[in-house]
Amino acid sequence: MTVFSLWKPTIAADADRSFWLQDIGAKPATQPLAGDHDCDVAIVGGGFTGLWTALRLKEQSPGLKVTILEADQCGAGASGRNGGQVHTWYAELDLLTRLVGEGEALALCRATADAVEELAALQASGTIDMDLRLDGWMWTASSTAQEGAWGAALALCDKTGTNPFLPLAAAEIRRRTGSDASYTGIVEPRAGTVHPAKLATGLRTLALSRGVTVHEGTPVLAVESGQPCTLRCPGGRVRAAKVVLATNAWASAIPELRRYMYVVESQIVATEPVGATLDRIGWTGGESICDAQSHVLYYHRTPGGRVIFGRGSGLIAYGGRIGAPFNRRPEGAADNIRELGRVYPELANARIDHDWTGPIDCMAEHLPVFGTLSGCPNIFFGVGYNGTGIAQTPVGGRILASLVLGKDDRWSRSGLVGLTRRTALPPEPIRYLGARAVRHAIRIRNDLEIQNRRAGPLVRWLSEMTPGR
């Protein structure tokens, strides 16, 4: 028997939760686990990956007894803290092709496009009100160094005859975003924005309606391998024939996974409602916008007239451990506020009503991985979405469901399954110190390049040492 000890998340105070969770007053809808219970499949984590996996399992095997164990409330982790941007994997077609080959890469991209349509159908039917707006996802450049960042993906899209992107000129970007900061780019029209907390809590309701058992406020302290596995929680135990680890960045508690993943922080702010100003400058739609710097900016306008503005430039988690600063780090918002003023000078004095952080589970290849833990064929995992998961986790759920059900199909045979193709990272403290140095160099380079200035050779060399390049 092998015992896998898991890290108990630091639960965010209500005031430190994301705008999304506070906006809907999200609360647990289920009771913590009490006593001993049995199930066919226990899923650790009630975010997008865990919820979609549960739904896929029930779709294919309605009689399966599935239990989700969530440390906080469903969506309280990365699923309810992100920037709310929805786009397919076509932007990563070059990365996917290098990892799994052209044919499967294209199939995975199509699967994420199908997932976008699934989200649209859930909203149109009234099943989940998630504020989904498919007004487009814009990938733009605001400096000469960022120009053409999408070139490799676009070339492969053209080669395969499946290109969901359209070119963007400066005038259209200005008309649609109300900003002159970016001046060229591409747009994926069938993409856009969503309210992540509404989606997460809606998926929870849907899972409950389909017979999934959910216990919120139930951290899993340890998983004991065996037939069955035993999951130990503060209020009891669950014996499960199979276990799925769907804990996002918190999966770094597992040494085998920690060798391949690193955890970084993304900082996000939400302004006060500024709809009148946004209307005046012409930003009226629900487009999601990214620029192409390494510490990417991502932003959009909410239906209520707030600006959500995020930047992936924050902390590195030493040894993968995620503490309170990964809930909220007020001093970290300064970068976002500075950049918000650059992109939208009209909002330089706008009040920031919310600021929060979220951990991102990263792999060197910038793509998720699925599989089973070594020597434990009934313990499955799905991690490494690299901050791109709203249209990708429905696909991950299909892969995990096929693995759990022992199917031999396109999902279980995916090249995203297994760690053998992945790059192991250096041990600590080398990993942490190296990451700090590299990310500091990236920050210097970004700040120079946004002014169309060139960084020195040492900074350029360090900034290009990111995993997977």
C-alpha positions as CSV (number, residue, x, y, z in Angstrom):
1,M,0.0,0.0,0.0
2,T,1.2,3.5,-0.9
3,V,-0.1,6.5,1.0
4,F,-0.3,9.8,-0.9
5,S,-0.5,12.7,1.5
6,L,-2.3,15.8,0.1
7,W,-1.9,19.4,1.1
8,K,-4.9,21.0,2.8
9,P,-5.7,24.2,0.8
10,T,-5.6,27.5,2.6
11,I,-9.2,28.6,2.4
12,A,-9.6,32.2,1.3
13,A,-11.5,34.7,3.5
14,D,-14.7,35.9,1.9
15,A,-13.3,39.3,1.2
16,D,-10.3,37.7,-0.6
17,R,-12.3,35.6,-2.9
18,S,-12.5,36.4,-6.6
19,F,-15.0,38.9,-8.0
20,W,-16.8,36.0,-9.6
21,L,-17.5,34.2,-6.4
22,Q,-18.4,37.3,-4.5
23,D,-20.6,38.5,-7.4
24,I,-23.0,35.6,-7.0
25,G,-22.5,35.1,-3.3
26,A,-21.3,31.6,-3.9
27,K,-21.7,29.3,-1.0
28,P,-21.4,25.5,-0.5
29,A,-24.6,23.7,-1.5
30,T,-23.7,20.4,0.0
31,Q,-22.6,19.0,3.4
32,P,-19.1,17.9,4.4
33,L,-18.4,14.2,4.5
34,A,-19.4,12.5,7.8
35,G,-18.7,8.9,8.5
36,D,-17.5,6.1,6.2
37,H,-18.8,5.6,2.7
38,D,-18.3,3.5,-0.4
39,C,-18.4,4.5,-4.1
40,D,-17.2,3.3,-7.5
41,V,-15.3,6.5,-8.3
42,A,-14.1,9.2,-5.9
43,I,-13.0,12.5,-7.5
44,V,-10.8,14.7,-5.5
45,G,-11.6,18.3,-6.5
46,G,-14.8,20.1,-7.4
47,G,-13.6,22.4,-10.1
48,F,-14.1,22.2,-13.8
49,T,-12.0,19.0,-14.3
50,G,-13.7,17.1,-11.4
51,L,-17.2,18.2,-12.4
52,W,-16.8,17.5,-16.1
53,T,-15.3,14.1,-15.3
54,A,-18.2,13.2,-13.1
55,L,-20.7,14.3,-15.8
56,R,-18.9,12.3,-18.5
57,L,-18.9,9.2,-16.3
58,K,-22.6,9.5,-15.6
59,E,-23.3,10.1,-19.3
60,Q,-21.6,6.8,-20.1
61,S,-22.5,4.8,-17.0
62,P,-25.6,6.2,-15.3
63,G,-25.5,3.6,-12.6
64,L,-22.0,4.4,-11.5
65,K,-21.7,5.7,-8.0
66,V,-19.6,8.8,-8.2
67,T,-18.5,11.0,-5.3
68,I,-16.8,14.4,-5.5
69,L,-14.8,15.6,-2.5
70,E,-14.1,19.3,-2.5
71,A,-12.0,21.0,0.1
72,D,-13.8,24.3,-0.1
73,Q,-16.8,24.9,-2.3
74,C,-17.1,23.9,-6.0
75,G,-15.3,26.4,-8.1
76,A,-13.3,28.0,-5.2
77,G,-10.0,27.0,-6.8
78,A,-8.7,28.0,-10.2
79,S,-12.1,27.3,-11.8
80,G,-13.7,30.3,-10.0
81,R,-10.7,32.6,-10.0
82,N,-9.6,32.8,-13.6
83,G,-10.1,35.6,-16.2
84,G,-13.3,34.1,-17.7
85,Q,-11.9,33.7,-21.2
86,V,-13.2,31.0,-23.5
87,H,-11.2,29.9,-26.6
88,T,-10.3,26.7,-28.3
89,W,-7.0,24.9,-28.6
90,Y,-6.4,26.1,-32.1
91,A,-4.1,28.8,-30.6
92,E,-1.9,26.0,-29.3
93,L,-2.1,23.9,-32.5
94,D,1.7,24.2,-32.9
95,L,2.3,23.0,-29.3
96,L,-0.2,20.2,-29.7
97,T,1.3,19.1,-33.0
98,R,4.8,18.8,-31.5
99,L,3.5,16.7,-28.7
100,V,0.9,14.4,-30.2
101,G,1.2,14.8,-34.0
102,E,-0.8,16.8,-36.5
103,G,-3.8,14.5,-36.9
104,E,-4.5,14.2,-33.2
105,A,-3.7,17.8,-32.5
106,L,-6.3,18.9,-35.0
107,A,-8.8,16.4,-33.5
108,L,-8.2,17.9,-30.0
109,C,-8.7,21.4,-31.3
110,R,-12.0,20.4,-32.9
111,A,-13.0,18.8,-29.6
112,T,-12.5,22.1,-27.8
113,A,-14.6,23.8,-30.5
114,D,-17.3,21.2,-29.8
115,A,-17.0,22.1,-26.1
116,V,-17.6,25.7,-26.8
117,E,-20.8,24.7,-28.6
118,E,-21.7,22.5,-25.6
119,L,-21.4,25.5,-23.3
120,A,-23.6,27.5,-25.7
121,A,-26.2,24.7,-25.7
122,L,-26.2,24.6,-21.9
123,Q,-26.9,28.3,-21.7
124,A,-29.4,28.4,-24.5
125,S,-31.4,25.6,-22.9
126,G,-31.5,27.4,-19.6
127,T,-29.6,24.6,-17.9
128,I,-26.7,26.9,-16.8
129,D,-26.9,30.7,-16.8
130,M,-23.2,31.4,-17.2
131,D,-23.2,34.8,-19.0
132,L,-21.5,33.2,-22.0
133,R,-20.9,35.7,-24.7
134,L,-19.3,34.4,-27.9
135,D,-18.2,37.8,-29.2
136,G,-14.7,36.6,-30.1
137,W,-11.2,36.0,-28.6
138,M,-8.6,38.5,-29.8
139,W,-4.9,37.7,-29.7
140,T,-3.1,40.9,-30.3
141,A,0.3,42.7,-30.4
142,S,1.0,45.9,-28.7
143,S,4.7,46.1,-29.6
144,T,6.9,45.0,-32.5
145,A,8.3,42.1,-30.5
146,Q,4.8,40.7,-30.1
147,E,4.0,40.8,-33.8
148,G,3.4,37.4,-35.3
149,A,3.3,35.5,-32.1
150,W,0.4,33.5,-33.6
151,G,2.3,32.7,-36.8
152,A,3.2,29.0,-36.1
153,A,-0.4,28.1,-35.0
154,L,-1.8,30.1,-37.9
155,A,0.4,28.3,-40.5
156,L,-0.7,24.9,-39.2
157,C,-4.3,26.0,-39.3
158,D,-3.9,27.0,-42.9
159,K,-2.0,23.8,-43.7
160,T,-4.8,21.6,-42.3
161,G,-7.5,23.6,-44.0
162,T,-9.2,24.4,-40.7
163,N,-8.6,28.0,-39.7
164,P,-11.0,29.5,-37.2
165,F,-9.1,32.8,-37.1
166,L,-9.6,36.1,-39.0
167,P,-7.0,38.9,-39.2
168,L,-7.3,42.0,-37.2
169,A,-6.2,45.5,-38.2
170,A,-5.6,48.4,-36.0
171,A,-8.9,50.1,-36.8
172,E,-11.0,47.1,-36.0
173,I,-9.1,46.5,-32.7
174,R,-9.7,50.1,-31.8
175,R,-13.4,50.0,-32.8
176,R,-14.0,46.8,-30.8
177,T,-11.9,47.4,-27.7
178,G,-11.8,51.2,-27.4
179,S,-8.0,51.0,-27.0
180,D,-5.1,52.0,-29.2
181,A,-2.6,49.8,-27.2
182,S,-2.8,46.9,-29.6
183,Y,-2.6,47.4,-33.3
184,T,-2.5,44.0,-35.0
185,G,-3.6,40.5,-34.3
186,I,-6.1,37.7,-35.0
187,V,-9.6,36.9,-33.7
188,E,-11.3,33.6,-33.1
189,P,-15.0,34.6,-33.7
190,R,-16.6,31.6,-32.0
191,A,-15.0,32.3,-28.6
192,G,-15.4,34.9,-25.9
193,T,-16.1,35.2,-22.2
194,V,-18.0,33.5,-19.4
195,H,-18.8,34.0,-15.7
196,P,-16.6,31.2,-14.2
197,A,-18.3,31.0,-10.9
198,K,-21.7,30.7,-12.5
199,L,-20.4,28.0,-14.7
200,A,-18.8,26.1,-11.8
201,T,-21.8,26.3,-9.6
202,G,-24.1,25.4,-12.5
203,L,-22.0,22.3,-13.2
204,R,-22.3,21.4,-9.6
205,T,-26.1,21.6,-9.8
206,L,-26.1,19.6,-13.0
207,A,-23.9,16.9,-11.4
208,L,-26.2,16.7,-8.4
209,S,-29.2,16.3,-10.6
210,R,-27.6,13.4,-12.4
211,G,-26.9,11.5,-9.2
212,V,-23.4,12.6,-8.4
213,T,-22.7,12.8,-4.7
214,V,-20.8,16.0,-3.7
215,H,-19.3,16.8,-0.4
216,E,-18.0,20.3,-0.1
217,G,-15.9,21.5,2.9
218,T,-14.2,18.1,2.7
219,P,-10.4,18.2,2.2
220,V,-8.8,14.9,1.4
221,L,-5.9,14.4,3.7
222,A,-4.5,11.3,2.2
223,V,-5.2,8.6,-0.4
224,E,-4.2,5.1,0.4
225,S,-3.8,2.9,-2.6
226,G,-5.3,-0.6,-2.8
227,Q,-8.4,-2.5,-3.9
228,P,-10.3,-0.4,-2.9
229,C,-8.5,2.9,-2.3
230,T,-9.2,4.7,1.0
231,L,-9.5,8.5,1.1
232,R,-9.1,9.9,4.5
233,C,-10.9,13.2,5.3
234,P,-11.4,15.1,8.6
235,G,-14.9,13.8,9.1
236,G,-14.7,10.3,7.7
237,R,-13.4,8.0,5.0
238,V,-14.4,7.0,1.5
239,R,-13.6,3.6,0.0
240,A,-13.5,3.8,-3.8
241,A,-12.7,1.3,-6.5
242,K,-11.1,4.1,-8.5
243,V,-9.8,7.6,-7.7
244,V,-9.4,10.7,-9.9
245,L,-7.1,13.5,-8.7
246,A,-8.6,16.7,-10.2
247,T,-7.0,19.2,-7.9
248,N,-5.3,21.5,-10.4
249,A,-2.2,23.1,-9.0
250,W,-2.7,21.3,-5.6
251,A,-1.7,18.1,-7.4
252,S,1.8,19.2,-6.8
253,A,1.5,17.4,-3.5
254,I,2.1,14.2,-5.4
255,P,5.9,13.7,-5.8
256,E,5.5,11.9,-9.2
257,L,3.5,14.8,-10.6
258,R,5.6,17.5,-8.9
259,R,8.6,16.4,-11.0
260,Y,6.8,17.6,-14.1
261,M,4.8,20.6,-13.0
262,Y,5.4,24.0,-11.5
263,V,2.9,26.4,-10.0
264,V,2.8,30.1,-10.7
265,E,0.4,32.9,-9.7
266,S,-1.8,35.0,-11.9
267,Q,-3.1,38.3,-10.5
268,I,-6.4,39.7,-11.5
269,V,-8.3,42.9,-10.7
270,A,-11.9,44.0,-11.3
271,T,-12.7,47.7,-11.6
272,E,-15.8,49.4,-10.3
273,P,-18.6,49.6,-12.9
274,V,-17.4,52.0,-15.6
275,G,-19.9,51.1,-18.3
276,A,-20.5,54.8,-19.2
277,T,-16.8,55.3,-19.9
278,L,-16.5,52.1,-21.9
279,D,-19.6,52.9,-23.9
280,R,-18.1,56.3,-24.7
281,I,-14.8,54.9,-26.0
282,G,-16.7,52.2,-28.0
283,W,-16.0,49.1,-25.9
284,T,-19.5,47.6,-25.8
285,G,-19.0,43.9,-26.5
286,G,-18.0,40.7,-24.7
287,E,-14.8,40.0,-26.5
288,S,-11.9,38.6,-24.6
289,I,-8.5,40.1,-25.4
290,C,-5.0,38.9,-24.8
291,D,-1.7,40.5,-25.8
292,A,1.3,38.4,-26.9
293,Q,3.9,39.3,-24.2
294,S,5.3,36.4,-22.2
295,H,3.6,37.6,-19.1
296,V,0.4,37.8,-21.0
297,L,-2.3,40.4,-20.3
298,Y,-5.9,39.2,-20.6
299,Y,-8.9,41.4,-20.1
300,H,-12.6,41.8,-21.0
301,R,-15.7,43.9,-20.2
302,T,-18.3,42.2,-18.0
303,P,-22.0,42.6,-18.8
304,G,-22.2,44.9,-15.7
305,G,-19.6,47.3,-17.1
306,R,-16.6,46.2,-15.0
307,V,-13.2,45.6,-16.6
308,I,-11.5,42.3,-15.6
309,F,-7.8,42.7,-16.1
310,G,-5.3,39.9,-15.4
311,R,-1.6,39.3,-15.7
312,G,0.3,36.0,-15.3
313,S,3.4,37.5,-13.7
314,G,3.2,36.6,-10.0
315,L,4.7,34.3,-7.5
316,I,6.4,31.0,-8.0
317,A,5.4,28.3,-5.5
318,Y,8.4,26.8,-3.8
319,G,8.1,23.0,-3.9
320,G,4.6,23.5,-5.4
321,R,3.2,24.5,-2.0
322,I,0.3,27.0,-2.3
323,G,-0.4,29.2,0.7
324,A,-2.4,32.3,1.5
325,P,-0.6,34.6,-1.0
326,F,-2.1,32.5,-3.7
327,N,-5.6,33.7,-2.6
328,R,-4.9,37.4,-2.5
329,R,-1.7,39.5,-2.6
330,P,-2.8,43.2,-2.6
331,E,0.6,44.5,-3.4
332,G,0.7,42.4,-6.5
333,A,-2.1,44.3,-8.1
334,A,0.2,47.3,-8.8
335,D,1.4,45.7,-12.1
336,N,-2.2,45.2,-13.2
337,I,-3.2,48.7,-12.3
338,R,-0.2,50.1,-14.2
339,E,-0.9,48.1,-17.3
340,L,-4.6,48.9,-17.1
341,G,-3.7,52.6,-17.2
342,R,-1.4,52.0,-20.2
343,V,-4.1,50.1,-22.2
344,Y,-7.0,52.3,-21.0
345,P,-5.8,55.8,-20.0
346,E,-9.4,56.7,-19.5
347,L,-9.5,54.2,-16.5
348,A,-6.4,55.5,-14.8
349,N,-8.4,56.7,-11.9
350,A,-11.0,54.0,-11.8
351,R,-11.5,52.4,-8.5
352,I,-10.4,48.7,-8.1
353,D,-13.2,46.9,-6.3
354,H,-11.6,43.4,-6.3
355,D,-8.2,42.0,-6.6
356,W,-7.3,38.3,-6.2
357,T,-4.8,35.7,-7.3
358,G,-5.0,32.2,-8.5
359,P,-2.5,29.3,-8.9
360,I,-1.8,28.0,-12.4
361,D,-0.6,24.4,-12.8
362,C,2.0,24.5,-15.5
363,M,3.8,21.8,-17.6
364,A,6.9,22.4,-19.6
365,E,5.0,21.7,-22.8
366,H,2.2,24.1,-21.8
367,L,-0.4,21.3,-22.2
368,P,-2.3,19.1,-19.7
369,V,-1.4,15.5,-19.0
370,F,-3.6,12.6,-17.9
371,G,-2.8,9.1,-16.7
372,T,-2.4,6.8,-13.7
373,L,0.1,7.1,-10.9
374,S,3.0,4.6,-11.1
375,G,2.1,1.3,-9.6
376,C,-1.5,2.4,-8.9
377,P,-3.6,1.6,-12.0
378,N,-6.8,2.7,-10.2
379,I,-5.6,6.2,-9.3
380,F,-6.0,8.7,-12.2
381,F,-4.9,12.3,-12.6
382,G,-5.5,15.2,-14.9
383,V,-3.3,18.3,-14.4
384,G,-1.4,21.1,-16.3
385,Y,-3.9,23.2,-18.1
386,N,-1.5,26.2,-17.9
387,G,-4.4,28.6,-17.3
388,T,-6.4,27.6,-20.4
389,G,-9.2,25.4,-19.2
390,I,-12.8,26.6,-19.8
391,A,-13.1,24.9,-23.2
392,Q,-10.4,22.4,-22.5
393,T,-11.6,20.7,-19.2
394,P,-14.7,19.3,-21.0
395,V,-12.3,17.4,-23.2
396,G,-10.1,16.5,-20.2
397,G,-13.2,15.0,-18.6
398,R,-13.8,12.8,-21.7
399,I,-10.2,11.5,-21.5
400,L,-10.4,10.8,-17.8
401,A,-13.8,9.1,-18.1
402,S,-12.4,6.7,-20.8
403,L,-9.4,5.9,-18.6
404,V,-11.6,5.3,-15.5
405,L,-14.0,3.1,-17.5
406,G,-11.2,1.1,-19.0
407,K,-12.2,2.0,-22.6
408,D,-10.0,1.6,-25.6
409,D,-11.0,4.6,-27.7
410,R,-9.7,7.9,-29.1
411,W,-9.7,9.5,-25.6
412,S,-7.9,6.8,-23.7
413,R,-5.3,6.6,-26.6
414,S,-4.7,10.4,-26.6
415,G,-1.2,11.5,-26.8
416,L,-2.0,13.7,-23.8
417,V,-2.1,10.5,-21.7
418,G,1.1,9.5,-19.8
419,L,4.1,11.3,-18.5
420,T,6.7,9.6,-20.7
421,R,6.6,12.4,-23.3
422,R,6.8,15.2,-20.7
423,T,9.9,17.1,-19.5
424,A,10.9,16.6,-15.9
425,L,12.0,19.7,-14.1
426,P,15.0,20.3,-11.9
427,P,14.7,19.6,-8.2
428,E,14.3,22.3,-5.5
429,P,15.8,24.7,-4.8
430,I,17.3,24.9,-8.3
431,R,13.8,25.0,-9.8
432,Y,12.6,27.8,-7.6
433,L,15.7,29.9,-7.9
434,G,16.0,29.3,-11.7
435,A,12.3,30.2,-12.1
436,R,12.7,33.4,-10.2
437,A,15.6,34.5,-12.3
438,V,13.9,33.6,-15.6
439,R,10.6,35.3,-14.7
440,H,12.5,38.4,-13.5
441,A,14.3,38.5,-16.8
442,I,10.9,38.1,-18.7
443,R,9.5,41.0,-16.7
444,I,12.4,43.2,-17.6
445,R,12.2,42.2,-21.3
446,N,8.4,42.7,-21.4
447,D,8.7,46.2,-19.9
448,L,11.3,47.2,-22.4
449,E,9.6,45.6,-25.4
450,I,6.3,47.2,-24.7
451,Q,8.2,50.5,-25.3
452,N,9.8,48.9,-28.5
453,R,13.2,48.8,-26.8
454,R,15.5,45.9,-26.9
455,A,16.7,44.0,-23.8
456,G,20.4,43.3,-23.2
457,P,21.9,39.9,-24.2
458,L,21.9,38.5,-20.6
459,V,18.2,39.3,-20.1
460,R,17.3,37.9,-23.5
461,W,19.2,34.7,-22.8
462,L,17.6,34.2,-19.4
463,S,14.1,35.0,-20.6
464,E,14.4,32.3,-23.3
465,M,15.1,29.6,-20.7
466,T,11.4,29.0,-20.0
467,P,10.5,25.3,-20.0
468,G,9.3,23.9,-23.3
469,R,10.9,26.4,-25.5
